[in-house]
């Protein structure tokens, strides 16, 4: 049954988003990054290495995993190349333009999630996640759209321009900001998925 399959897929994506939100909310990794002079992008790389290592070692609790590491092992998370590779993100926000770039087509979503219902809901939730990053981009780059509310401007439609084009990348280079923005983006994504599960199934 298509609806039952869609519910299963959407619930699985919701669980994955929750795991990632909780990972970005894990303060000890942020604190380590800041104390040792790593930027937000290096922090993000270390977080993906941490998730890969946790999965390989069978850890589900972030505190238990972190407490099991020596200082050298913590340092290694930042030194290794990115651990979660190969899987292209369905969409991302371009840090230089504020545009949401879709890496997956509609057909890719349907193929991945098995039904148009699941594809539509999950794609919408992915967009909600990226819209949060886009909102951060507009705020940090001092986006202007003369005569209109900048919050309503859409960089994907070529509306407006940034006064400070590097503002977003500068903001995300702080591990604390990177962490906060991802927590908020995943929370928005989860809200979309949960709303559908609460009202449509």
PyMOL commands that set and color helices and strands:
alter all, ss='L'
color gray80, all
select helices_A, chain A and resi 2-24+27-35+40-57+62-68+71-79+106-113+116-140+150-152+155-157+167-172+175-200
alter helices_A, ss='H'
color red, helices_A
select strands_A, chain A and resi 91-93+100-102+143-144+161-162
alter strands_A, ss='S'
color yellow, strands_A
deselect
rebuild
show_as cartoon
